[in-house]
Amino acid sequence: MLSMKVVMRGISRGELSGTTLITGFRGFGMVGYMASKHLALALEARKIGYILVDLMPPFIAVEEDGLGYPFDIYYSDKAKSTIIVNRALPEREFIDYYTRSLARWASKIGFNYAILLGGLSRDFKPPNDPHGYRWLYNRHYKGPILEAPLLEIGLGVMGPLASLYMYLDYEEVPSIMILPYSMVEGVDYDASLLAVKIVSRKLLEVDVRLAELETLARTQRAEVERMISMIEREERESKGIFM
């Protein structure tokens, strides 16, 4: 029989009630994971626990704030937010149980609302789009309304983020999903940076310092532009056009 245990230390469930839940997974551009991780750092959150599951991913990592487990829980008093950093994905046969149990736990805690973070393929980005993201919200959400359009008809979300969204709706937990346009493969620092800015400035309304993530995004942006320029040059030269 499958099981999941939430281990908390130095804080009670009652203290988390009324806070905002933030989480994401390793999907397109690693946006869900990277954004939640950097939000935890930027919001000066402290680790208050972790989640144990059957078939636990055999993985730990030494990071800026200490030793990280696959599914860590952080709390930011500054932003009154609870952040789950999913450094790994649950085993495939456990994803449904994990997301269903997480939604049930969120319902019992009584979070103000949940913010889910993920990436949306850049292939779907309209030309000259000024926003850089799309979003969704469930029928229980009464929070801030964002400027960007909602996710267009015909597009969708797959994986644990979609499962968690559905189960949160079933458990009547108000939820919003933020989906910056992202590269599909690799880590998209630019999309992660946008997600962090949307959450911190437009939803939580707190000022945060993002020097590290901004540097990574800027470096990656410059490299992408260099590669595009190189490809365009090679195409011109192959056609005998020199500029």
N, C-alpha and C positions, 0 to 999 in steps of 0.2 A: 504494500500500500504506500502511495507517495506521501511525502510530508515536507513541510517547510516551517522553519522556526525563525522568528525575528528576535534577535538578541540585542537588548538595549542596556546601556550602562551609564549611570550618572544622570539620568533623566527619566521622567515617568511618561506614560502614554498621555496622561492628562495635560502635560506641558506642551505636547505636540498638537493638541486639539486647537483648531482655529488657525493653524499655520498653513502655508502654501506648500504643497508637495511638488517637487520637480524631479523628473527622471527622463531617461532615454536609453537607447541601446546602440550597439555597433551595427549601424545600417549604412546607407549611402554616405560616403565621405566621413564616416565615423562621427557624424555630427551629434547624434544623441549622446554618445559617450563623452566626446571632447567638450561639448558645451556644458554638460552637467558637471564634469570634473573642474573646468575652469570657473564655473559659477561658484562651486564650493570654495575654491581658493579666493576668488574675488570678494565673496561675501563673508570672508573670514570665518567660515563654518568649522566647527569642530566635529570630530568623529564621535558619534554617540552609540554606534552599534553596527551590526552586520546581519546578513541573512544567510542561514544555513539551509541547504536543500539536499535532497537525495541526488546522487551522482554529481557531487560538488566538483566544479572545474578545478583541476589540480594546478592552481596558479596563485602566486602572490607577487607583489611588485613593490619596490622601494620607490616612493615618490616624494614630492616636495613636502608633504605633511606627514610623512612616516610610512609605515608598512600598510599596503593596500591589499584587501581581500577581494575576491570576485564581485561581491555584492555588499558594498559599504553604505552606511547611513550617516549623513552629516546633518548638523543643525546650525543655522545661522540666526543668532539673536538679533543681529543688525537688520536682517530682512524678514524675520519671523518666517523662516522657510526651512523645510525638511527636504534634503536632497539625497536621492539614492543614486549612487554612482555604480553603474553596471560595467565593471571592467571586462567582464567576460559574458558570453551568452550562455544561458542554461542549455543543457543537452537537449537535442531536438525533441526527444520524446517527453521532455519535462517542461517545455516552453508553455504549453497551455495551462498546466497546473500552476506553474510559477506566476503567470500573469493573473490567473483567476484568484489565486491566494493573495497576491499583492493588492488586488482591487478590494477583496474582502477585508483585508487588514486596513486599507485606507478608509473604508467605510466605518469601521469600528473606531478608528482614531478620531474621525470627524474633522478632516482637513477642510480649510476654507474652500479651496479648489485645487485641482491638479494641473500642472503644466507638463505636457509631453513634448519631447524634442526629437526631431529626426531630419533626414535629408530628402529632398525631392530632385530627381534627375534634371540637370540643366537642359536636357533635350526638350523639356516642356516649357522652358522660359520664353515668354513672348518677346519679340524684338523691342528694345527700348523700354523694357519694364523698369519702372523707377523704384520698385519696392524690394525685389530680390527674394521674396518668399511668398508662400501661401499659408493658409491656416484653416482650422476646423474647430468647432466647439459643439458640445453635446447639449441636449435639451435642458440640463440642469444649470448650465453656466450662466451667471449673471454679472460677470466681471467686465473689465475694460474691453471695448471694441477696437480692433486694430484697423489701420488705414488700408492695408493690402486687401485685394479681393480674396474671397474664400476659394478653396481648392475647386478647380473647374470640373464641370460634368465630364465624365469619361476617364478621369484620373483617380488614382486610389493609393492606398498604403497597404503594405504587406509586412508579415513578420510579427515579432512580439509586440511592437508598438501598436499595431492594429488590434491585436488580441487584448492588450491592456486597455485600450480605448473602449472597446466593446464591453469589457467586464466592468469598467468604471461606470459606464452608462447604466448597465444593469443594476449595479450597486447604488445608483443614484448619487454618485460623486461628481460634482461639477468639474468639467474638464475642458481644456483647450489644447490643441496640438499646433505647434509651430514647425513649419517645413521650409527652411531656406533652400533655394536652388543650389545643388551641390554636384561635384563630380561624383561618379559612381564608384570608381576604384580609388584606393588610397585614402589619405587623410586630407580633408578640405578645411584648412584653417580659416579661410575667408568666410565660408558658410557658418562655421562654428562661432566665429566672432560676431557675425550678424545675429545669430540665435541668442548669444549672451547679451548683446545690446538690447534686443527686443524685450527679453525677460526682465533685465535689470531696470531699464529706463521706462518702458511702456507699461509693464505689468506690476513689478515690485516698487517702481519709482524710487530707486536708490542709486546713488553714485558709486561706481566701482572703478578700480584701476585695472587695466587690461594690458599692461605694457608687454608682457611675454607673448600673449596671444596675438596682439597687434603686430609685433615684430615677426612672428611666424607667418602671419597672413600676408604681410607686406613682402617678405622674402619669397613666399610661394607665388604671389601675384607677379612679381618681377620675373621669376623663372618661367611662368606660363607665358607671359608676354614675349620673353626672349625666344621661347620655342616656337610660338606662333609666327614671330617675325622671321625666324630661320626657315620655317616651312614655306612661308609666302615667298621668300627670296629664292628658295630652291625651285619653286613652281615657276617663277618668272624666268629664271635662268634656263629651265628646261624648255621653255617656249621661245627662247632666244630674245627675251626682253630684259634689258639692263637699265636700271634706274639709279 
